[in-house]
Amino acid sequence: MYRTALICLFVMMSALAPAVASGSSHSAVPATERATVNDAQIEATIRAKLAKSKIGRDGFRFHVQRGVVTWEGSTNVMQHKGSATRMAKAAGAIQVINNIQVSGAAKEKAAGNLKKATVQD
């Protein structure tokens, strides 16, 4: 149970770190106040970003409907799931449904890294 809680905390912190580091408040702005981007524009932006990104190699699939991006696929790198969510939001998605599955090996590696970091503190 403790291990699961640490993994969840690690995932949440890694998802928040880029926004905090860049001072981004994009998620704090209500969707109604953001400039609206149509589905085709969101899709084109994500495809272009995937072509340049490491997560593009994971072969994730996504679709956009009424500003909502839904991701599907699997990965062996825990951070790629969060990267996909951030990528969709940066492209203008008003909501992201992330169904990307993270492998057990990736979860174990993240837990091991977290344990190492905790022991060194």
N, CA, C and O of each residue as an XYZ file, in Angstrom:
484
protein
N       0.825     -1.181      0.000
C       0.000      0.000      0.000
C       0.879      1.257      0.000
O       0.616      2.205     -0.741
N       1.914      1.257      0.830
C       2.827      2.394      0.906
C       3.495      2.618     -0.442
O       3.654      3.754     -0.888
N       3.883      1.520     -1.088
C       4.550      1.595     -2.376
C       3.622      2.197     -3.433
O       4.046      3.020     -4.243
N       2.356      1.781     -3.417
C       1.384      2.303     -4.365
C       1.176      3.796     -4.149
O       1.078      4.559     -5.110
N       1.108      4.209     -2.892
C       0.931      5.634     -2.589
C       2.127      6.442     -3.082
O       1.959      7.544     -3.605
N       3.322      5.905     -2.920
C       4.519      6.607     -3.385
C       4.534      6.718     -4.903
O       4.905      7.755     -5.451
N       4.132      5.654     -5.577
C       4.089      5.683     -7.037
C       3.094      6.738     -7.504
O       3.386      7.511     -8.417
N       1.915      6.769     -6.876
C       0.907      7.769     -7.238
C       1.444      9.178     -7.015
O       1.248     10.060     -7.850
N       2.115      9.385     -5.902
C       2.688     10.691     -5.603
C       3.743     11.055     -6.641
O       3.786     12.193     -7.108
N       4.581     10.110     -7.000
C       5.619     10.337     -7.996
C       5.007     10.727     -9.333
O       5.480     11.656     -9.988
N       3.955     10.019     -9.741
C       3.297     10.306    -11.015
C       2.695     11.714    -10.985
O       2.834     12.474    -11.944
N       2.033     12.052     -9.890
C       1.418     13.377     -9.789
C       2.480     14.468     -9.804
O       2.306     15.491    -10.466
N       3.566     14.264     -9.091
C       4.615     15.277     -9.031
C       5.298     15.443    -10.384
O       5.610     16.565    -10.781
N       5.537     14.341    -11.099
C       6.190     14.452    -12.401
C       5.275     15.112    -13.411
O       5.750     15.757    -14.345
N       3.966     14.963    -13.240
C       3.024     15.625    -14.134
C       2.969     17.128    -13.861
O       2.751     17.916    -14.781
N       3.164     17.528    -12.611
C       3.081     18.933    -12.241
C       4.396     19.682    -12.439
O       4.382     20.895    -12.645
N       5.508     18.997    -12.382
C       6.814     19.645    -12.402
C       7.018     20.594    -13.581
O       7.459     21.722    -13.358
N       6.720     20.198    -14.837
C       6.968     21.126    -15.948
C       6.140     22.405    -15.844
O       6.636     23.488    -16.155
N       4.898     22.291    -15.415
C       4.043     23.475    -15.300
C       4.550     24.404    -14.210
O       4.548     25.624    -14.374
N       4.984     23.828    -13.098
C       5.487     24.638    -11.992
C       6.797     25.302    -12.398
O       7.007     26.485    -12.130
N       7.682     24.538    -13.046
C       8.993     25.057    -13.433
C       8.876     26.194    -14.442
O       9.657     27.145    -14.401
N       7.902     26.101    -15.349
C       7.771     27.132    -16.371
C       6.892     28.281    -15.928
O       6.760     29.278    -16.637
N       6.283     28.146    -14.746
C       5.398     29.197    -14.267
C       4.067     29.200    -15.005
O       3.328     30.183    -14.954
N       3.763     28.116    -15.682
C       2.537     28.028    -16.468
C       1.305     28.041    -15.583
O       1.243     27.344    -14.570
N       0.338     28.831    -15.973
C      -0.936     28.828    -15.272
C      -2.050     28.476    -16.237
O      -3.217     28.772    -15.982
N      -1.688     27.836    -17.360
C      -2.647     27.486    -18.404
C      -3.822     26.704    -17.851
O      -4.964     26.969    -18.227
N      -3.570     25.740    -16.959
C      -4.648     24.921    -16.438
C      -5.535     25.701    -15.475
O      -6.657     25.278    -15.198
N      -5.053     26.839    -14.957
C      -5.848     27.636    -14.037
C      -6.853     28.518    -14.770
O      -7.766     29.059    -14.148
N      -6.696     28.670    -16.083
C      -7.613     29.491    -16.863
C      -8.798     28.630    -17.279
O      -8.604     27.585    -17.901
N     -10.015     29.041    -16.954
C     -11.187     28.255    -17.340
C     -11.253     28.057    -18.848
O     -10.860     28.936    -19.615
N     -11.745     26.909    -19.266
C     -11.832     26.575    -20.690
C     -12.627     27.619    -21.461
O     -12.339     27.875    -22.630
N     -13.613     28.216    -20.830
C     -14.445     29.209    -21.512
C     -13.692     30.488    -21.821
O     -14.104     31.250    -22.695
N     -12.580     30.740    -21.110
C     -11.802     31.955    -21.335
C     -10.621     31.743    -22.277
O     -10.007     32.713    -22.720
N     -10.293     30.485    -22.589
C      -9.192     30.198    -23.506
C      -9.658     30.379    -24.945
O     -10.842     30.237    -25.251
N      -8.725     30.688    -25.809
C      -9.050     30.752    -27.227
C      -9.454     29.356    -27.686
O      -8.794     28.369    -27.360
N     -10.526     29.284    -28.432
C     -10.980     27.976    -28.881
C     -10.189     27.533    -30.101
O      -9.917     28.316    -31.011
N      -9.836     26.284    -30.095
C      -9.096     25.673    -31.183
C      -9.948     24.512    -31.659
O     -10.454     23.739    -30.846
N     -10.112     24.381    -32.977
C     -10.962     23.288    -33.443
C     -10.228     21.951    -33.405
O      -9.005     21.904    -33.265
N     -10.985     20.878    -33.531
C     -10.429     19.523    -33.418
C      -9.312     19.267    -34.427
O      -8.303     18.647    -34.090
N      -9.485     19.734    -35.648
C      -8.462     19.503    -36.680
C      -7.156     20.194    -36.314
O      -6.077     19.652    -36.554
N      -7.249     21.396    -35.731
C      -6.039     22.103    -35.320
C      -5.350     21.384    -34.165
O      -4.124     21.272    -34.144
N      -6.127     20.900    -33.212
C      -5.557     20.160    -32.085
C      -4.855     18.909    -32.594
O      -3.730     18.611    -32.193
N      -5.526     18.179    -33.480
C      -4.950     16.943    -34.028
C      -3.659     17.225    -34.786
O      -2.670     16.515    -34.602
N      -3.654     18.239    -35.625
C      -2.456     18.579    -36.398
C      -1.296     18.961    -35.477
O      -0.152     18.571    -35.712
N      -1.598     19.718    -34.441
C      -0.550     20.134    -33.497
C       0.035     18.925    -32.774
O       1.253     18.813    -32.637
N      -0.830     18.020    -32.310
C      -0.346     16.825    -31.609
C       0.490     15.964    -32.546
O       1.554     15.484    -32.155
N       0.025     15.760    -33.780
C       0.802     14.943    -34.735
C       2.190     15.543    -34.975
O       3.183     14.817    -35.031
N       2.252     16.857    -35.115
C       3.545     17.520    -35.338
C       4.450     17.349    -34.114
O       5.645     17.088    -34.254
N       3.877     17.497    -32.918
C       4.668     17.336    -31.697
C       5.124     15.886    -31.523
O       6.253     15.642    -31.099
N       4.259     14.925    -31.847
C       4.626     13.510    -31.736
C       5.795     13.170    -32.655
O       6.670     12.385    -32.290
N       5.804     13.761    -33.844
C       6.870     13.488    -34.807
C       8.234     13.916    -34.286
O       9.253     13.343    -34.670
N       8.261     14.928    -33.405
C       9.517     15.459    -32.875
C       9.862     14.918    -31.491
O      10.951     15.174    -30.978
N       8.941     14.171    -30.885
C       9.088     13.788    -29.488
C       9.479     12.325    -29.312
O       9.208     11.488    -30.173
N      10.116     12.034    -28.191
C      10.451     10.651    -27.845
C       9.195      9.805    -27.674
O       9.212      8.609    -27.965
N       8.116     10.406    -27.211
C       6.913      9.601    -26.995
C       6.270      9.177    -28.309
O       5.421      8.285    -28.330
N       6.670      9.809    -29.398
C       6.165      9.404    -30.715
C       6.561      7.976    -31.061
O       5.877      7.312    -31.841
N       7.659      7.501    -30.488
C       8.138      6.133    -30.747
C       7.292      5.074    -30.047
O       7.363      3.893    -30.389
N       6.493      5.492    -29.071
C       5.651      4.532    -28.343
C       4.445      4.077    -29.160
O       3.790      3.097    -28.805
N       4.152      4.777    -30.241
C       3.033      4.384    -31.092
C       1.665      4.659    -30.482
O       0.699      3.960    -30.787
N       1.575      5.665    -29.628
C       0.288      6.003    -29.028
C      -0.712      6.384    -30.119
O      -0.348      6.938    -31.156
N      -1.961      6.077    -29.859
C      -3.053      6.487    -30.724
C      -3.884      7.511    -29.961
O      -3.969      7.457    -28.734
N      -4.490      8.432    -30.678
C      -5.351      9.413    -30.031
C      -6.447      9.823    -30.994
O      -6.316      9.678    -32.209
N      -7.512     10.330    -30.440
C      -8.528     10.967    -31.269
C      -9.059     12.195    -30.537
O      -9.012     12.290    -29.310
N      -9.559     13.115    -31.327
C     -10.045     14.384    -30.794
C     -11.516     14.524    -31.162
O     -11.901     14.342    -32.316
N     -12.323     14.846    -30.171
C     -13.748     15.065    -30.421
C     -14.233     16.192    -29.515
O     -14.192     16.073    -28.290
N     -14.685     17.269    -30.114
C     -15.183     18.441    -29.387
C     -14.172     18.970    -28.365
O     -14.535     19.356    -27.254
N     -12.911     18.978    -28.760
C     -11.864     19.516    -27.890
C     -11.326     18.543    -26.855
O     -10.421     18.886    -26.095
N     -11.874     17.326    -26.816
C     -11.431     16.313    -25.857
C     -10.504     15.331    -26.580
O     -10.884     14.720    -27.578
N      -9.296     15.194    -26.061
C      -8.321     14.261    -26.638
C      -8.322     12.992    -25.798
O      -8.188     13.040    -24.575
N      -8.476     11.855    -26.473
C      -8.418     10.553    -25.805
C      -7.197      9.810    -26.320
O      -7.045      9.593    -27.523
N      -6.330      9.422    -25.392
C      -5.105      8.682    -25.719
C      -5.302      7.202    -25.439
O      -5.987      6.828    -24.487
N      -4.695      6.356    -26.277
C      -4.687      4.903    -26.109
C      -3.274      4.412    -26.379
O      -2.521      5.048    -27.116
N      -2.914      3.281    -25.786
C      -1.621      2.677    -26.047
C      -0.955      2.214    -24.774
O      -1.570      2.168    -23.708
N       0.322      1.870    -24.903
C       1.089      1.422    -23.746
C       2.518      1.930    -23.874
O       2.990      2.272    -24.959
N       3.194      1.968    -22.716
C       4.562      2.485    -22.701
C       5.384      1.772    -21.634
O       4.852      1.242    -20.658
N       6.671      1.775    -21.849
C       7.618      1.251    -20.870
C       8.321      2.377    -20.122
O       9.248      2.128    -19.352
N       7.883      3.618    -20.346
C       8.469      4.785    -19.683
C       7.331      5.545    -18.999
O       6.466      6.120    -19.660
N       7.348      5.537    -17.678
C       6.250      6.129    -16.919
C       5.980      7.582    -17.298
O       4.820      7.984    -17.387
N       7.012      8.367    -17.518
C       6.847      9.787    -17.796
C       6.142     10.058    -19.115
O       5.596     11.145    -19.300
N       6.139      9.101    -20.037
C       5.518      9.319    -21.338
C       4.003      9.492    -21.232
O       3.404     10.196    -22.045
N       3.387      8.864    -20.251
C       1.940      9.024    -20.065
C       1.625     10.479    -19.711
O       0.725     11.077    -20.300
N       2.350     11.040    -18.770
C       2.142     12.437    -18.398
C       2.489     13.387    -19.526
O       1.831     14.410    -19.712
N       3.531     13.046    -20.283
C       3.922     13.882    -21.422
C       2.808     13.956    -22.458
O       2.578     15.008    -23.054
N       2.121     12.845    -22.671
C       1.018     12.821    -23.639
C      -0.102     13.763    -23.187
O      -0.664     14.497    -24.000
N      -0.418     13.740    -21.907
C      -1.457     14.634    -21.381
C      -1.051     16.092    -21.561
O      -1.843     16.906    -22.036
N       0.179     16.423    -21.184
C       0.650     17.807    -21.315
C       0.675     18.246    -22.774
O       0.355     19.393    -23.085
N       1.053     17.340    -23.666
C       1.111     17.647    -25.088
C      -0.285     18.013    -25.608
O      -0.442     18.985    -26.346
N      -1.283     17.237    -25.221
C      -2.653     17.498    -25.682
C      -3.167     18.828    -25.145
O      -3.817     19.582    -25.867
N      -2.877     19.114    -23.884
C      -3.329     20.386    -23.291
C      -2.636     21.563    -23.971
O      -3.261     22.589    -24.240
N      -1.348     21.412    -24.246
C      -0.612     22.485    -24.919
C      -1.132     22.707    -26.337
O      -1.021     23.809    -26.874
N      -1.694     21.673    -26.941
C      -2.247     21.776    -28.292
C      -3.624     22.443    -28.293
O      -4.155     22.773    -29.353
N      -4.204     22.641    -27.101
C      -5.483     23.324    -27.013
C      -6.644     22.472    -26.545
O      -7.785     22.935    -26.554
N      -6.384     21.233    -26.134
C      -7.463     20.362    -25.657
C      -8.108     20.959    -24.412
O      -7.421     21.501    -23.546
N      -9.428     20.855    -24.329
C     -10.119     21.339    -23.136
C     -10.185     20.252    -22.073
O     -10.402     20.538    -20.896
N      -9.997     18.996    -22.497
C      -9.962     17.868    -21.566
C      -9.132     16.761    -22.196
O      -9.082     16.627    -23.419
N      -8.481     15.969    -21.351
C      -7.680     14.840    -21.830
C      -8.107     13.592    -21.079
O      -8.160     13.575    -19.849
N      -8.409     12.551    -21.837
C      -8.693     11.236    -21.257
C      -7.499     10.366    -21.619
O      -7.310     10.005    -22.780
N      -6.701     10.035    -20.623
C      -5.461      9.323    -20.874
C      -5.611      7.861    -20.464
O      -5.553      7.525    -19.281
N      -5.803      7.001    -21.457
C      -5.939      5.564    -21.234
C      -4.645      4.816    -21.526
O      -4.673      3.602    -21.728
N      -3.525      5.508    -21.552
C      -2.236      4.873    -21.809
C      -1.880      3.997    -20.611
O      -1.946      4.439    -19.464
N      -1.506      2.766    -20.889
C      -1.132      1.815    -19.844
C       0.383      1.830    -19.661
O       1.133      1.762    -20.635
N       0.820      1.920    -18.424
C       2.245      1.911    -18.089
C       2.611      0.492    -17.668
O       1.928     -0.110    -16.839
N       3.680     -0.036    -18.233
C       4.090     -1.412    -17.942
C       4.481     -1.582    -16.475
O       4.871     -0.625    -15.806
N       4.372     -2.793    -16.001
C       4.780     -3.116    -14.634
C       6.250     -2.822    -14.405
O       6.636     -2.342    -13.339
N       7.073     -3.109    -15.408
C       8.510     -2.851    -15.285
C       8.786     -1.357    -15.097
O       9.658     -0.975    -14.317
N       8.038     -0.518    -15.814
C       8.225      0.932    -15.674
C       7.807      1.397    -14.289
O       8.450      2.264    -13.697
N       6.737      0.825    -13.779
C       6.277      1.191    -12.435
C       7.304      0.773    -11.382
O       7.577      1.518    -10.441
N       7.867     -0.421    -11.549
C       8.882     -0.898    -10.603
C      10.126     -0.022    -10.650
O      10.713      0.298     -9.617
N      10.523      0.363    -11.864
C      11.700      1.222    -12.015
C      11.472      2.566    -11.323
O      12.357      3.066    -10.629
N      10.291      3.148    -11.509
C       9.972      4.431    -10.879
C       9.965      4.301     -9.359
O      10.454      5.182     -8.652
N       9.411      3.201     -8.864
C       9.384      2.980     -7.414
C      10.806      2.831     -6.879
O      11.125      3.348     -5.809
N      11.664      2.122     -7.626
C      13.057      1.971     -7.226
C      13.783      3.303     -7.208
O      14.559      3.583     -6.294
N      13.532      4.124     -8.219
C      14.158      5.458     -8.276
C      13.686      6.324     -7.120
O      14.468      7.078     -6.541
N      12.412      6.216     -6.789
C      11.868      6.987     -5.678
C      12.487      6.528     -4.359
O      12.805      7.340     -3.490
N      12.648      5.223     -4.228
C      13.243      4.683     -3.012
C      14.694      5.158     -2.863
O      15.125      5.525     -1.769
N      15.437      5.147     -3.971
C      16.823      5.627     -3.947
C      16.878      7.082     -3.538
O      17.722      7.472     -2.731
N      15.979      7.895     -4.093
C      15.960      9.324     -3.778
C      15.618      9.549     -2.299
O      16.172     10.443     -1.660
N      14.721      8.750     -1.773
C      14.311      8.886     -0.378
C      15.450      8.490      0.556
O      15.661      9.144      1.577
N      16.179      7.443      0.228
C      17.286      6.962      1.051
C      18.421      7.974      1.055
O      19.077      8.148      2.082
N      18.672      8.648     -0.064
C      19.771      9.609     -0.155
C      19.470     10.898      0.599
O      20.403     11.621      0.950
N      18.212     11.211      0.857
C      17.856     12.448      1.563
C      18.177     12.354      2.996
O      17.945     13.303      3.744
